[in-house]
Amino acid sequence: MNLMKFSTLIIIAGMITIGTSCTSKQEVNSDRTQSDSIKSIPVKTAVVKHELITRNIEFTATLIPFEEVHLAPAAPGRIEKINVEIGDNVSSGQIVANMDRTNLEQARINLMKLEIDYKRLDTLKKTGSIAEQQYDQIKSAYEIAKNSYQFLQENTQLKAPFSGVVSGKYFEDGEIYSGAPIPSVGKSAILSIVQINQLKSLIGISSNYYPLITKGMKAKIQSEIYPDLVFNGEIFNIYPTIDNATKTFTVEVKIQNGNLKLRPGMFSKIQLDLGDGKAILVPNIALIKQTGTNDMYVFVNKNNIAVKTPVKTGQMIDDKIEIIKGLNEGDEIVVVGQNKLEDQSHLSVTK
């Protein structure tokens, strides 16, 4: 009986040993299978660093007149004579149009009469022959008449406020100016005058460059019409605010056009030289474009794990591109094999 019990115990112990052995083998095999499933992707990397560059940024823009005015009198009336035609050069202060002078002549006669009365009463006042109130009344009437005459004179003789070229003529001699807006310019006008010996252009610059942009900074301008010519310009105005939607700020570039080759409406390229400086440059091939957007990113190697890192780019220099935001000096980025990666992929760095 004891022999049977002893045999039974031996059999049970053997079964436990076999079971444990099988479990251990299954765990080992499972670990091996899991290890084999994590495959490291072979890549090549490069360490980013600051490099010395000459910063040039280029923009495309349309040229506009440096100054533009749409001349019109303050009140409707008959146009007596327009003294210029489209394309005529005018100088500052030149009379370019005359309105009907009836009201002006009446105002002149009234002013002359009041001036005579004022001078006579002024003499009497000095001798104490008239009351102060009477003198004040004639003086006030004279001042009002003088201002009225000057106002009518300015609106009867339209003068060019600056030297330029007549770019629009919307009426003919004898027509009635009604004060209604001209459809082509969206404003009331008899004539339009533009200044084109100087032009300007408005460009939007990324807010990252705001500390580098200063008034007086030189600019180079080229037009497709004159591919071999370079025109000189400079920044003369910097807008004080940054557009919240585009994260850009506007600057006005003044362009010298003494030879009058450039004209308003022309398309141009404007290049600003920001001087020498240090920047992080990476190979163009390291950048990947986010599908469906213009956003760019790179993969950074962190302990042999690929980390997807968005970046903001600047200017392109040969086969490299400036990274404005997203990377720091010393970061190790993937330059070969990045198209096979996903975020958190395991890496095998090869030389």
Buried (B, 14 or more C-beta within 10 A) or exposed (E): EEEEEEEEEEEEEEEEEEEEEEEEEEEEEEEEEEEEEEEEBEBEBBEBEEEEBEBEBEBEBEBBBBBBBBBBBEEEBEBBEBBBEEEBBBEEEBBBBBBBBEBBEEBBEBBEEBEEBBEEBBEEBEEEEBEEEEBEEBBEBBEEBBEBBEBBEEBBBBBBBBBBBBBBBBBEEEEEBEEEEBEEBEEBBBBBBBBBBBBBBBBBBBEEBEEBBEEEBEBBBBBEEBEEEEBEBBBBEBBEEBEEEEEBBBBBBBBBBEEEEBBBEBEBEBBBEBEEEEBBBBBBEBBBEEEEEEEBBBBBBEEEBBBBBEBBBBBEBEEBBBBBEBBEEEBBBBBBBBEEBEEEBEBEBEE
